[in-house]
Amino acid sequence: MKQVNPVDAELIRRLQKTSQHFLLHALEHALADERNEINAIQTLANIQAALELLTKLRIVRTVGWQGIAAAHLHTKTEDQLLQSIKDGQFKSIAFWESREKASSNLLLNAQDIKLLDDFQSRRNQLMHLGLDMDPVTVLNESIWLLVRVITQLDWKDSLRPQDQYLSNSLKHFIGLNLYQKLVEKTCYVEEAINRAYDDFDSFGPVRCCLDCGSDAMVEGPHGNLRCLVCHFEAGPFTMGFLDCPSCDRKDGVIYDVLNVGNNPSIPGKCGCCRTILDVSHCTTCEGDYLTLTGCQFC
């Protein structure tokens, strides 16, 4: 594993911790029962602050501290840089620049760019001139921004390793209460499902999530699987898929493709109807099949 230098480590620690505080505070106001101007202002300010820190976190993780530091800091020693961070004298690049750098490896379409521009414009008006706003519009757009942009950034790195993969990562990150409000009382799930079908079906079929059951588990360009609702994630080519006989969903049954050959059978689960079905591996043709049907390939 590559050794992280002390400057990167300190910036990552600060950016990760503080962005989480901003994001959680934004969600508390975005999901409050009262959809009023006070909650809209708090949501707008905090979600924009979280976005600014998360874009810088992505850059530091990708290219190191040099990617966000002002030019005059590049000649400083490691000790001088650490002291400047401690003293609040570490000057970083403007948000427009960090956004541009971080966006190079994000999936952003024209609608996403407009959403980012509108949010940044409102934040600037709020901080410099005051802002008259429609609270409902701001609160709805904050959910869209969460679905379309923020969840692509490095918020999961603050979780324990066991909560980052094969788990409902978003619920671990924001807590059960906020998670239930998010999925039950907003357009979040609908937006995530639309996002899955609009922007990811070229990489592979959209499937029902093994954890939350939402029809929003997508395949990335490198074969990794990720649910756009709960952010369950599995590594490339670690899961197998078979058609579900209970609900007729194609590729509905999900199973551990790496271990099925080492056992007479292992349990699989349909992400859509949640039925548990055993899966076996055929030693004759090397295909996997539902145990109850027998091998259909040879």
Sequence and secondary structure as in RCSB ss.txt:
>XXXX:A:sequence
MKQVNPVDAELIRRLQKTSQHFLLHALEHALADERNEINAIQTLANIQAALELLTKLRIVRTVGWQGIAAAHLHT
KTEDQLLQSIKDGQFKSIAFWESREKASSNLLLNAQDIKLLDDFQSRRNQLMHLGLDMDPVTVLNESIWLLVRVI
TQLDWKDSLRPQDQYLSNSLKHFIGLNLYQKLVEKTCYVEEAINRAYDDFDSFGPVRCCLDCGSDAMVEGPHGNL
RCLVCHFEAGPFTMGFLDCPSCDRKDGVIYDVLNVGNNPSIPGKCGCCRTILDVSHCTTCEGDYLTLTGCQFC
>XXXX:A:secstr
     HHHHHHHHHHHHHHHHHHHHHHHHHT S  SHHHHHHHHHHHHHHHHHHHHHHHHHHH GGGTB GGGTT
S HHHHHHHHHHT   B  HHHHHHHHGGGS   HHHHHHHHHHHHHHHHHHHT     HHHHHHHHHHHHHHTG
GGSGGGGGS HHHHSSS HHHHHH HHHHHHHHHHSSHHHHHHHHHHHHTTTTS  B  TTT  S EEE TTS E
EETTT  EE TT EEEE  TTT  TT EEEETTTGGGSS EEEEETTT  EEEEEE TTT  EEETTT  S  
